[in-house]
Amino acid sequence: IITDHNVRETLSVCDRAYIIHQGKILVDGTPEQIVHSEVARGVYLGEDFNL
């Protein structure tokens, strides 16, 4: 388990990621799935995020 706010570094070293918000898993998947998730972008990554 890695808890970090440096998303680019974290996604580069993991096979699967989870976006947890207010104690609930909102999104899970591969780093690519996370980056393309509208939910992850809206809650955590921001609309302009890219790797």
mmJSON file of the N, C-alpha and C atoms, coordinates in Angstrom:
{"data_MODEL":{"atom_site":{
"group_PDB":["ATOM","ATOM","ATOM","ATOM","ATOM","ATOM","ATOM","ATOM","ATOM","ATOM","ATOM","ATOM","ATOM","ATOM","ATOM","ATOM","ATOM","ATOM","ATOM","ATOM","ATOM","ATOM","ATOM","ATOM","ATOM","ATOM","ATOM","ATOM","ATOM","ATOM","ATOM","ATOM","ATOM","ATOM","ATOM","ATOM","ATOM","ATOM","ATOM","ATOM","ATOM","ATOM","ATOM","ATOM","ATOM","ATOM","ATOM","ATOM","ATOM","ATOM","ATOM","ATOM","ATOM","ATOM","ATOM","ATOM","ATOM","ATOM","ATOM","ATOM","ATOM","ATOM","ATOM","ATOM","ATOM","ATOM","ATOM","ATOM","ATOM","ATOM","ATOM","ATOM","ATOM","ATOM","ATOM","ATOM","ATOM","ATOM","ATOM","ATOM","ATOM","ATOM","ATOM","ATOM","ATOM","ATOM","ATOM","ATOM","ATOM","ATOM","ATOM","ATOM","ATOM","ATOM","ATOM","ATOM","ATOM","ATOM","ATOM","ATOM","ATOM","ATOM","ATOM","ATOM","ATOM","ATOM","ATOM","ATOM","ATOM","ATOM","ATOM","ATOM","ATOM","ATOM","ATOM","ATOM","ATOM","ATOM","ATOM","ATOM","ATOM","ATOM","ATOM","ATOM","ATOM","ATOM","ATOM","ATOM","ATOM","ATOM","ATOM","ATOM","ATOM","ATOM","ATOM","ATOM","ATOM","ATOM","ATOM","ATOM","ATOM","ATOM","ATOM","ATOM","ATOM","ATOM","ATOM","ATOM","ATOM","ATOM","ATOM","ATOM","ATOM"],
"id":[1,2,3,4,5,6,7,8,9,10,11,12,13,14,15,16,17,18,19,20,21,22,23,24,25,26,27,28,29,30,31,32,33,34,35,36,37,38,39,40,41,42,43,44,45,46,47,48,49,50,51,52,53,54,55,56,57,58,59,60,61,62,63,64,65,66,67,68,69,70,71,72,73,74,75,76,77,78,79,80,81,82,83,84,85,86,87,88,89,90,91,92,93,94,95,96,97,98,99,100,101,102,103,104,105,106,107,108,109,110,111,112,113,114,115,116,117,118,119,120,121,122,123,124,125,126,127,128,129,130,131,132,133,134,135,136,137,138,139,140,141,142,143,144,145,146,147,148,149,150,151,152,153],
"type_symbol":["N","C","C","N","C","C","N","C","C","N","C","C","N","C","C","N","C","C","N","C","C","N","C","C","N","C","C","N","C","C","N","C","C","N","C","C","N","C","C","N","C","C","N","C","C","N","C","C","N","C","C","N","C","C","N","C","C","N","C","C","N","C","C","N","C","C","N","C","C","N","C","C","N","C","C","N","C","C","N","C","C","N","C","C","N","C","C","N","C","C","N","C","C","N","C","C","N","C","C","N","C","C","N","C","C","N","C","C","N","C","C","N","C","C","N","C","C","N","C","C","N","C","C","N","C","C","N","C","C","N","C","C","N","C","C","N","C","C","N","C","C","N","C","C","N","C","C","N","C","C","N","C","C"],
"label_atom_id":["N","CA","C","N","CA","C","N","CA","C","N","CA","C","N","CA","C","N","CA","C","N","CA","C","N","CA","C","N","CA","C","N","CA","C","N","CA","C","N","CA","C","N","CA","C","N","CA","C","N","CA","C","N","CA","C","N","CA","C","N","CA","C","N","CA","C","N","CA","C","N","CA","C","N","CA","C","N","CA","C","N","CA","C","N","CA","C","N","CA","C","N","CA","C","N","CA","C","N","CA","C","N","CA","C","N","CA","C","N","CA","C","N","CA","C","N","CA","C","N","CA","C","N","CA","C","N","CA","C","N","CA","C","N","CA","C","N","CA","C","N","CA","C","N","CA","C","N","CA","C","N","CA","C","N","CA","C","N","CA","C","N","CA","C","N","CA","C","N","CA","C","N","CA","C","N","CA","C"],
"label_alt_id":[null,null,null,null,null,null,null,null,null,null,null,null,null,null,null,null,null,null,null,null,null,null,null,null,null,null,null,null,null,null,null,null,null,null,null,null,null,null,null,null,null,null,null,null,null,null,null,null,null,null,null,null,null,null,null,null,null,null,null,null,null,null,null,null,null,null,null,null,null,null,null,null,null,null,null,null,null,null,null,null,null,null,null,null,null,null,null,null,null,null,null,null,null,null,null,null,null,null,null,null,null,null,null,null,null,null,null,null,null,null,null,null,null,null,null,null,null,null,null,null,null,null,null,null,null,null,null,null,null,null,null,null,null,null,null,null,null,null,null,null,null,null,null,null,null,null,null,null,null,null,null,null,null],
"label_comp_id":["ILE","ILE","ILE","ILE","ILE","ILE","THR","THR","THR","ASP","ASP","ASP","HIS","HIS","HIS","ASN","ASN","ASN","VAL","VAL","VAL","ARG","ARG","ARG","GLU","GLU","GLU","THR","THR","THR","LEU","LEU","LEU","SER","SER","SER","VAL","VAL","VAL","CYS","CYS","CYS","ASP","ASP","ASP","ARG","ARG","ARG","ALA","ALA","ALA","TYR","TYR","TYR","ILE","ILE","ILE","ILE","ILE","ILE","HIS","HIS","HIS","GLN","GLN","GLN","GLY","GLY","GLY","LYS","LYS","LYS","ILE","ILE","ILE","LEU","LEU","LEU","VAL","VAL","VAL","ASP","ASP","ASP","GLY","GLY","GLY","THR","THR","THR","PRO","PRO","PRO","GLU","GLU","GLU","GLN","GLN","GLN","ILE","ILE","ILE","VAL","VAL","VAL","HIS","HIS","HIS","SER","SER","SER","GLU","GLU","GLU","VAL","VAL","VAL","ALA","ALA","ALA","ARG","ARG","ARG","GLY","GLY","GLY","VAL","VAL","VAL","TYR","TYR","TYR","LEU","LEU","LEU","GLY","GLY","GLY","GLU","GLU","GLU","ASP","ASP","ASP","PHE","PHE","PHE","ASN","ASN","ASN","LEU","LEU","LEU"],
"label_asym_id":["A","A","A","A","A","A","A","A","A","A","A","A","A","A","A","A","A","A","A","A","A","A","A","A","A","A","A","A","A","A","A","A","A","A","A","A","A","A","A","A","A","A","A","A","A","A","A","A","A","A","A","A","A","A","A","A","A","A","A","A","A","A","A","A","A","A","A","A","A","A","A","A","A","A","A","A","A","A","A","A","A","A","A","A","A","A","A","A","A","A","A","A","A","A","A","A","A","A","A","A","A","A","A","A","A","A","A","A","A","A","A","A","A","A","A","A","A","A","A","A","A","A","A","A","A","A","A","A","A","A","A","A","A","A","A","A","A","A","A","A","A","A","A","A","A","A","A","A","A","A","A","A","A"],
"label_entity_id":["1","1","1","1","1","1","1","1","1","1","1","1","1","1","1","1","1","1","1","1","1","1","1","1","1","1","1","1","1","1","1","1","1","1","1","1","1","1","1","1","1","1","1","1","1","1","1","1","1","1","1","1","1","1","1","1","1","1","1","1","1","1","1","1","1","1","1","1","1","1","1","1","1","1","1","1","1","1","1","1","1","1","1","1","1","1","1","1","1","1","1","1","1","1","1","1","1","1","1","1","1","1","1","1","1","1","1","1","1","1","1","1","1","1","1","1","1","1","1","1","1","1","1","1","1","1","1","1","1","1","1","1","1","1","1","1","1","1","1","1","1","1","1","1","1","1","1","1","1","1","1","1","1"],
"label_seq_id":[1,1,1,2,2,2,3,3,3,4,4,4,5,5,5,6,6,6,7,7,7,8,8,8,9,9,9,10,10,10,11,11,11,12,12,12,13,13,13,14,14,14,15,15,15,16,16,16,17,17,17,18,18,18,19,19,19,20,20,20,21,21,21,22,22,22,23,23,23,24,24,24,25,25,25,26,26,26,27,27,27,28,28,28,29,29,29,30,30,30,31,31,31,32,32,32,33,33,33,34,34,34,35,35,35,36,36,36,37,37,37,38,38,38,39,39,39,40,40,40,41,41,41,42,42,42,43,43,43,44,44,44,45,45,45,46,46,46,47,47,47,48,48,48,49,49,49,50,50,50,51,51,51],
"pdbx_PDB_ins_code":[null,null,null,null,null,null,null,null,null,null,null,null,null,null,null,null,null,null,null,null,null,null,null,null,null,null,null,null,null,null,null,null,null,null,null,null,null,null,null,null,null,null,null,null,null,null,null,null,null,null,null,null,null,null,null,null,null,null,null,null,null,null,null,null,null,null,null,null,null,null,null,null,null,null,null,null,null,null,null,null,null,null,null,null,null,null,null,null,null,null,null,null,null,null,null,null,null,null,null,null,null,null,null,null,null,null,null,null,null,null,null,null,null,null,null,null,null,null,null,null,null,null,null,null,null,null,null,null,null,null,null,null,null,null,null,null,null,null,null,null,null,null,null,null,null,null,null,null,null,null,null,null,null],
"Cartn_x":[0.856,0.0,0.898,0.604,1.294,0.233,0.433,-0.441,0.434,0.189,1.034,0.213,0.581,-0.128,0.644,1.783,2.494,1.988,0.903,0.193,1.052,1.793,2.601,3.596,4.301,5.263,4.557,3.472,2.754,2.217,1.578,1.017,2.104,3.305,4.383,4.932,4.662,5.21,4.152,2.906,1.87,1.139,0.554,-0.246,-1.726,-2.13,-3.532,-3.583,-4.583,-4.721,-6.178,-6.354,-7.688,-7.778,-8.874,-9.158,-10.194,-9.8,-10.678,-11.045,-12.332,-12.831,-13.852,-13.623,-14.504,-14.763,-13.694,-13.764,-14.36,-14.674,-15.269,-14.398,-14.277,-13.552,-14.449,-13.993,-14.764,-14.37,-13.075,-12.552,-11.409,-11.329,-10.162,-9.868,-8.603,-8.211,-6.73,-6.35,-4.96,-4.676,-3.415,-3.112,-3.766,-3.778,-4.398,-5.901,-6.558,-7.987,-8.253,-7.409,-7.571,-7.434,-6.404,-6.151,-7.312,-7.967,-9.066,-10.438,-10.494,-11.767,-12.275,-13.503,-14.111,-14.291,-14.613,-14.787,-13.457,-12.382,-11.069,-10.626,-10.899,-10.537,-11.344,-12.613,-13.471,-13.167,-12.8,-12.604,-11.149,-10.203,-8.82,-7.804,-7.813,-6.744,-6.851,-8.053,-8.269,-8.456,-9.197,-9.548,-8.342,-7.31,-6.149,-5.016,-5.236,-4.171,-3.767,-2.464,-1.949,-0.648,-0.278,0.962,2.154],
"Cartn_y":[-1.17,0.0,1.227,2.148,3.436,4.518,5.415,6.587,7.795,8.449,9.561,10.502,11.76,12.73,13.079,12.434,12.615,11.541,11.861,10.885,10.349,11.187,10.718,9.642,9.883,8.888,7.621,7.778,6.616,5.75,6.362,5.579,4.918,5.468,4.87,3.587,3.342,2.156,1.145,1.37,0.426,-0.19,-1.353,-2.036,-1.714,-1.324,-1.051,0.096,0.953,2.097,2.262,2.952,3.221,4.697,5.314,6.675,6.555,6.95,6.854,8.269,8.51,9.836,9.682,10.347,10.291,8.852,8.042,6.673,5.659,6.064,5.141,5.058,3.849,3.668,4.165,5.215,5.773,5.162,4.897,4.389,3.438,2.348,1.476,0.949,0.655,0.113,0.306,0.069,0.277,1.781,2.16,3.588,4.275,3.615,4.206,4.404,3.428,3.561,4.708,4.846,5.93,7.282,7.428,8.7,9.086,8.108,8.4,8.42,8.18,8.158,9.575,9.854,11.159,11.394,10.337,10.468,10.845,10.142,10.44,11.853,12.266,13.619,14.668,14.394,15.355,15.503,14.4,14.416,14.664,14.165,14.161,14.715,14.221,14.544,15.934,16.383,17.628,17.336,18.173,17.948,17.965,18.709,18.86,17.887,16.92,15.994,15.095,14.864,13.863,13.317,12.143,11.52,12.01],
"Cartn_z":[0.0,0.0,0.0,-0.9,-0.957,-0.819,0.102,0.191,-0.072,-1.174,-1.585,-2.442,-2.418,-3.242,-4.512,-4.734,-5.991,-6.95,-7.616,-8.446,-9.579,-10.235,-11.367,-10.931,-9.84,-9.348,-8.887,-8.16,-7.638,-8.769,-9.759,-10.865,-11.712,-11.695,-12.497,-11.875,-10.591,-9.927,-9.502,-9.863,-9.422,-10.617,-10.38,-11.396,-11.253,-10.051,-9.76,-8.756,-8.897,-7.998,-7.589,-6.484,-5.943,-5.593,-5.95,-5.514,-4.411,-3.207,-2.044,-1.624,-1.461,-1.087,0.023,1.12,2.289,2.731,2.698,3.186,2.235,1.011,0.037,-1.208,-1.754,-3.009,-4.132,-4.815,-5.926,-7.256,-7.42,-8.687,-8.377,-9.12,-9.034,-10.416,-10.654,-11.945,-12.19,-13.421,-13.82,-13.82,-13.787,-13.853,-15.06,-16.193,-17.384,-17.185,-16.58,-16.306,-15.338,-14.33,-13.362,-14.056,-14.872,-15.555,-16.468,-17.082,-18.003,-17.335,-16.054,-15.334,-15.082,-15.507,-15.256,-13.761,-13.021,-11.571,-10.916,-11.265,-10.688,-11.046,-12.262,-12.69,-11.93,-11.725,-11.044,-9.565,-8.914,-7.464,-7.071,-7.859,-7.384,-8.384,-9.593,-10.532,-11.146,-11.412,-12.142,-13.62,-14.271,-15.68,-16.617,-16.289,-17.179,-16.883,-15.986,-15.6,-16.761,-16.893,-17.834,-17.268,-17.739,-17.248,-18.029],
"occupancy":[1.0,1.0,1.0,1.0,1.0,1.0,1.0,1.0,1.0,1.0,1.0,1.0,1.0,1.0,1.0,1.0,1.0,1.0,1.0,1.0,1.0,1.0,1.0,1.0,1.0,1.0,1.0,1.0,1.0,1.0,1.0,1.0,1.0,1.0,1.0,1.0,1.0,1.0,1.0,1.0,1.0,1.0,1.0,1.0,1.0,1.0,1.0,1.0,1.0,1.0,1.0,1.0,1.0,1.0,1.0,1.0,1.0,1.0,1.0,1.0,1.0,1.0,1.0,1.0,1.0,1.0,1.0,1.0,1.0,1.0,1.0,1.0,1.0,1.0,1.0,1.0,1.0,1.0,1.0,1.0,1.0,1.0,1.0,1.0,1.0,1.0,1.0,1.0,1.0,1.0,1.0,1.0,1.0,1.0,1.0,1.0,1.0,1.0,1.0,1.0,1.0,1.0,1.0,1.0,1.0,1.0,1.0,1.0,1.0,1.0,1.0,1.0,1.0,1.0,1.0,1.0,1.0,1.0,1.0,1.0,1.0,1.0,1.0,1.0,1.0,1.0,1.0,1.0,1.0,1.0,1.0,1.0,1.0,1.0,1.0,1.0,1.0,1.0,1.0,1.0,1.0,1.0,1.0,1.0,1.0,1.0,1.0,1.0,1.0,1.0,1.0,1.0,1.0],
"B_iso_or_equiv":[0.0,0.0,0.0,0.0,0.0,0.0,0.0,0.0,0.0,0.0,0.0,0.0,0.0,0.0,0.0,0.0,0.0,0.0,0.0,0.0,0.0,0.0,0.0,0.0,0.0,0.0,0.0,0.0,0.0,0.0,0.0,0.0,0.0,0.0,0.0,0.0,0.0,0.0,0.0,0.0,0.0,0.0,0.0,0.0,0.0,0.0,0.0,0.0,0.0,0.0,0.0,0.0,0.0,0.0,0.0,0.0,0.0,0.0,0.0,0.0,0.0,0.0,0.0,0.0,0.0,0.0,0.0,0.0,0.0,0.0,0.0,0.0,0.0,0.0,0.0,0.0,0.0,0.0,0.0,0.0,0.0,0.0,0.0,0.0,0.0,0.0,0.0,0.0,0.0,0.0,0.0,0.0,0.0,0.0,0.0,0.0,0.0,0.0,0.0,0.0,0.0,0.0,0.0,0.0,0.0,0.0,0.0,0.0,0.0,0.0,0.0,0.0,0.0,0.0,0.0,0.0,0.0,0.0,0.0,0.0,0.0,0.0,0.0,0.0,0.0,0.0,0.0,0.0,0.0,0.0,0.0,0.0,0.0,0.0,0.0,0.0,0.0,0.0,0.0,0.0,0.0,0.0,0.0,0.0,0.0,0.0,0.0,0.0,0.0,0.0,0.0,0.0,0.0],
"pdbx_formal_charge":[null,null,null,null,null,null,null,null,null,null,null,null,null,null,null,null,null,null,null,null,null,null,null,null,null,null,null,null,null,null,null,null,null,null,null,null,null,null,null,null,null,null,null,null,null,null,null,null,null,null,null,null,null,null,null,null,null,null,null,null,null,null,null,null,null,null,null,null,null,null,null,null,null,null,null,null,null,null,null,null,null,null,null,null,null,null,null,null,null,null,null,null,null,null,null,null,null,null,null,null,null,null,null,null,null,null,null,null,null,null,null,null,null,null,null,null,null,null,null,null,null,null,null,null,null,null,null,null,null,null,null,null,null,null,null,null,null,null,null,null,null,null,null,null,null,null,null,null,null,null,null,null,null],
"auth_seq_id":[1,1,1,2,2,2,3,3,3,4,4,4,5,5,5,6,6,6,7,7,7,8,8,8,9,9,9,10,10,10,11,11,11,12,12,12,13,13,13,14,14,14,15,15,15,16,16,16,17,17,17,18,18,18,19,19,19,20,20,20,21,21,21,22,22,22,23,23,23,24,24,24,25,25,25,26,26,26,27,27,27,28,28,28,29,29,29,30,30,30,31,31,31,32,32,32,33,33,33,34,34,34,35,35,35,36,36,36,37,37,37,38,38,38,39,39,39,40,40,40,41,41,41,42,42,42,43,43,43,44,44,44,45,45,45,46,46,46,47,47,47,48,48,48,49,49,49,50,50,50,51,51,51],
"auth_comp_id":["ILE","ILE","ILE","ILE","ILE","ILE","THR","THR","THR","ASP","ASP","ASP","HIS","HIS","HIS","ASN","ASN","ASN","VAL","VAL","VAL","ARG","ARG","ARG","GLU","GLU","GLU","THR","THR","THR","LEU","LEU","LEU","SER","SER","SER","VAL","VAL","VAL","CYS","CYS","CYS","ASP","ASP","ASP","ARG","ARG","ARG","ALA","ALA","ALA","TYR","TYR","TYR","ILE","ILE","ILE","ILE","ILE","ILE","HIS","HIS","HIS","GLN","GLN","GLN","GLY","GLY","GLY","LYS","LYS","LYS","ILE","ILE","ILE","LEU","LEU","LEU","VAL","VAL","VAL","ASP","ASP","ASP","GLY","GLY","GLY","THR","THR","THR","PRO","PRO","PRO","GLU","GLU","GLU","GLN","GLN","GLN","ILE","ILE","ILE","VAL","VAL","VAL","HIS","HIS","HIS","SER","SER","SER","GLU","GLU","GLU","VAL","VAL","VAL","ALA","ALA","ALA","ARG","ARG","ARG","GLY","GLY","GLY","VAL","VAL","VAL","TYR","TYR","TYR","LEU","LEU","LEU","GLY","GLY","GLY","GLU","GLU","GLU","ASP","ASP","ASP","PHE","PHE","PHE","ASN","ASN","ASN","LEU","LEU","LEU"],
"auth_asym_id":["A","A","A","A","A","A","A","A","A","A","A","A","A","A","A","A","A","A","A","A","A","A","A","A","A","A","A","A","A","A","A","A","A","A","A","A","A","A","A","A","A","A","A","A","A","A","A","A","A","A","A","A","A","A","A","A","A","A","A","A","A","A","A","A","A","A","A","A","A","A","A","A","A","A","A","A","A","A","A","A","A","A","A","A","A","A","A","A","A","A","A","A","A","A","A","A","A","A","A","A","A","A","A","A","A","A","A","A","A","A","A","A","A","A","A","A","A","A","A","A","A","A","A","A","A","A","A","A","A","A","A","A","A","A","A","A","A","A","A","A","A","A","A","A","A","A","A","A","A","A","A","A","A"],
"auth_atom_id":["N","CA","C","N","CA","C","N","CA","C","N","CA","C","N","CA","C","N","CA","C","N","CA","C","N","CA","C","N","CA","C","N","CA","C","N","CA","C","N","CA","C","N","CA","C","N","CA","C","N","CA","C","N","CA","C","N","CA","C","N","CA","C","N","CA","C","N","CA","C","N","CA","C","N","CA","C","N","CA","C","N","CA","C","N","CA","C","N","CA","C","N","CA","C","N","CA","C","N","CA","C","N","CA","C","N","CA","C","N","CA","C","N","CA","C","N","CA","C","N","CA","C","N","CA","C","N","CA","C","N","CA","C","N","CA","C","N","CA","C","N","CA","C","N","CA","C","N","CA","C","N","CA","C","N","CA","C","N","CA","C","N","CA","C","N","CA","C","N","CA","C","N","CA","C","N","CA","C"],
"pdbx_PDB_model_num":[1,1,1,1,1,1,1,1,1,1,1,1,1,1,1,1,1,1,1,1,1,1,1,1,1,1,1,1,1,1,1,1,1,1,1,1,1,1,1,1,1,1,1,1,1,1,1,1,1,1,1,1,1,1,1,1,1,1,1,1,1,1,1,1,1,1,1,1,1,1,1,1,1,1,1,1,1,1,1,1,1,1,1,1,1,1,1,1,1,1,1,1,1,1,1,1,1,1,1,1,1,1,1,1,1,1,1,1,1,1,1,1,1,1,1,1,1,1,1,1,1,1,1,1,1,1,1,1,1,1,1,1,1,1,1,1,1,1,1,1,1,1,1,1,1,1,1,1,1,1,1,1,1]
}}}
